[in-house]
Amino acid sequence: MAQQVGRTDTVLTKRGASTLITSGSPITTFQIGDGKNTDYDYRIVDGNMAVVRAVTASPKPTNLIVREGDNIHYMILTYRENADLAKLKYVLSKKPGGGKETVMAGGTPEPRHGDKDSGNKNPNTLQLPVEDDSAPLISVDTVTVSDLAEDFKKDSKVNHNYEVKIDGVSLGYAKAMTLSSLNYFCFHIRNKNKEPYEFVKATLIHKEKKDTAVLHTMPLLYKKGPAAIEAHGEAQEVFVVPSRTFKKEDEIIIVLEPADNKPQLVLYVPASTLPKYMLTK
């Protein structure tokens, strides 16, 4: 079962099957899109289980807001024709009193920087920070953001000074921009293996120089690009997060969690490489 506890960025749906979302506390809010979305249907069972299914032939990605107990989850609900049935089950939280859990991959809290073509089996393993549930929700126009992201990723070139390679897969930074209170980050993934490369989760993190012990998760509002890269293929991925300013000494970290327990891809990008208007003194 594809179990994601604490932070779930994307919830998948598939034709002819239902997606199951469960939580430890009763679900009090379950909103798809603006609440009038006709691409998906849902029902809540026993208070803490939600069953979602696609009702149109080609449903469009949209936001999903779930409040359960004291937790608020902002996610992207999307359709994938060939999604594995095992990935249609999600756990948002455990029962109260059992302690809040977060998806973590283990490893050292302060990993070594991913340098160009490190060649190590797993040089970067990052323990992801706990998401701040008190952060305000942000609604995005997914149609507009999708079009902007599609245009933004065109003609993007990798800055090979900021690229990490593990097990035949490389992740490189291309460019970033701020538009309409949103930050867009474009990365390039190249898969040189004979099998497809799939990541089940992407996390963007802001690391401040003034407090290197604290990592700030940037909520992922939208993603443009495939979650699976074909064998010997490559793809541009655009991640959209709420806008924030960075100091040039800060770092942006992107963590890709691959399927099948493969090593994380962790890339550190100095904020000094961002457009100057995204930086503050």
Long-range contacts (C-beta under 8 A, 24 or more apart in sequence): 1-86, 1-89, 2-86, 2-87, 2-88, 2-89, 2-90, 2-200, 3-89, 3-90, 3-91, 4-90, 4-91, 4-92, 4-103, 4-201, 5-91, 5-92, 5-93, 5-94, 5-101, 5-102, 5-103, 6-92, 6-93, 6-100, 6-101, 6-102, 6-103, 6-130, 6-131, 7-73, 7-102, 7-103, 7-128, 7-131, 7-203, 7-217, 8-73, 8-75, 8-90, 8-92, 9-75, 9-76, 9-201, 9-202, 9-203, 9-220, 9-223, 10-75, 10-76, 10-77, 10-78, 10-201, 10-223, 10-227, 11-52, 11-64, 11-75, 11-76, 11-77, 11-78, 11-90, 12-78, 12-79, 12-80, 12-83, 12-87, 12-88, 13-40, 13-52, 13-53, 13-54, 13-59, 13-77, 13-78, 13-79, 13-80, 13-83, 13-88, 14-54, 14-79, 14-80, 14-81, 14-82, 14-83, 14-85, 14-88, 15-54, 15-57, 15-79, 15-81, 17-53, 17-85, 17-88, 18-51, 18-52, 18-53, 18-88, 19-51, 19-52, 19-53, 19-88, 19-89, 19-90, 20-49, 20-50, 20-51, 20-88, 20-89, 20-90, 21-49, 21-50, 21-51, 21-52, 21-66, 21-90, 21-91, 21-92, 22-48, 22-49, 22-50, 22-89, 22-90, 22-91, 22-92, 23-48, 23-49, 23-66, 23-68, 23-69, 23-71, 23-91, 23-92, 23-93, 24-48, 24-68, 24-69, 24-92, 24-93, 24-94, 24-95, 24-96, 24-98, 25-68, 25-69, 25-70, 25-71, 25-93, 25-95, 25-96, 26-68, 26-69, 27-66, 27-67, 27-68, 28-67, 28-68, 29-65, 29-66, 29-67, 29-72, 30-64, 30-65, 30-66, 30-67, 31-64, 31-65, 31-66, 32-62, 32-63, 32-64, 32-77, 33-62, 33-63, 33-142, 34-139, 37-62, 39-79, 40-77, 52-77, 54-79, 60-142, 60-143, 61-142, 61-146, 61-222, 62-142, 63-139, 63-140, 63-142, 63-221, 65-137, 66-92, 68-92, 68-93, 69-93, 69-96, 70-133, 71-133, 72-133, 72-137, 74-137, 74-138, 74-219, 74-221, 76-142, 76-220, 76-221, 76-222, 76-223, 80-227, 87-200, 100-130, 102-128, 102-130, 102-131, 103-128, 103-201, 103-257, 104-128, 105-257, 105-264, 110-212, 111-266, 113-268, 114-164, 114-266, 114-267, 114-268, 115-164, 116-160, 116-161, 116-163, 116-164, 116-165, 117-163, 117-165, 117-170, 118-164, 118-165, 118-166, 119-165, 120-166, 121-166, 121-167, 121-263, 122-166, 122-263, 122-264, 123-164, 123-166, 124-164, 124-166, 124-263, 124-264, 124-265, 124-266, 124-267, 125-263, 125-264, 125-266, 126-253, 126-255, 126-264, 126-266, 128-203, 128-205, 128-215, 128-217, 128-255, 129-205, 129-214, 129-215, 129-216, 129-217, 130-217, 131-217, 131-219, 132-217, 135-219, 138-219, 138-221, 138-242, 140-182, 140-221, 140-222, 140-240, 142-222, 145-182, 145-221, 145-222, 145-240, 146-222, 146-224, 148-179, 148-184, 149-184, 149-222, 149-224, 149-238, 149-240, 150-224, 150-238, 152-177, 152-184, 152-186, 152-238, 153-186, 153-224, 153-225, 153-236, 153-237, 153-238, 156-186, 156-188, 156-236, 158-188, 159-273, 162-267, 162-268, 162-269, 162-270, 162-273, 163-267, 164-265, 164-266, 164-267, 166-263, 166-265, 167-193, 167-262, 167-263, 168-192, 168-193, 169-193, 169-197, 169-229, 169-258, 169-265, 171-254, 171-256, 171-265, 171-267, 172-267, 173-267, 173-269, 173-273, 174-236, 176-252, 176-274, 176-275, 176-278, 177-275, 177-278, 178-243, 178-275, 178-277, 178-278, 181-242, 181-243, 182-221, 182-240, 182-241, 182-242, 182-243, 183-218, 183-240, 183-241, 183-242, 183-243, 183-244, 183-278, 184-238, 184-239, 184-240, 185-238, 185-239, 185-240, 185-241, 185-252, 185-254, 186-236, 186-237, 186-238, 187-236, 187-237, 187-238, 187-239, 187-254, 187-267, 188-234, 188-235, 188-236, 188-237, 189-229, 189-234, 189-235, 189-237, 189-256, 190-229, 190-233, 190-234, 191-229, 191-230, 191-231, 191-232, 191-233, 191-234, 192-232, 193-231, 193-232, 194-231, 194-232, 195-231, 196-228, 196-229, 196-230, 196-231, 196-233, 197-228, 197-229, 197-258, 198-227, 198-228, 198-229, 198-258, 198-259, 199-227, 199-256, 199-257, 199-258, 199-259, 199-265, 200-227, 200-257, 200-258, 200-259, 201-256, 201-257, 202-237, 202-239, 202-254, 202-255, 202-256, 202-257, 203-254, 203-255, 203-257, 204-239, 204-241, 204-252, 204-253, 204-254, 204-255, 205-252, 205-253, 205-254, 205-255, 206-244, 206-246, 206-250, 206-251, 206-252, 206-253, 207-250, 207-251, 207-252, 207-253, 207-268, 208-247, 208-250, 209-247, 209-249, 209-250, 209-251, 210-247, 215-253, 218-242, 218-244, 245-278, 245-279, 245-280, 246-271, 246-274, 246-278, 246-279, 246-280, 247-271, 247-279, 247-280, 247-281, 248-272, 248-279
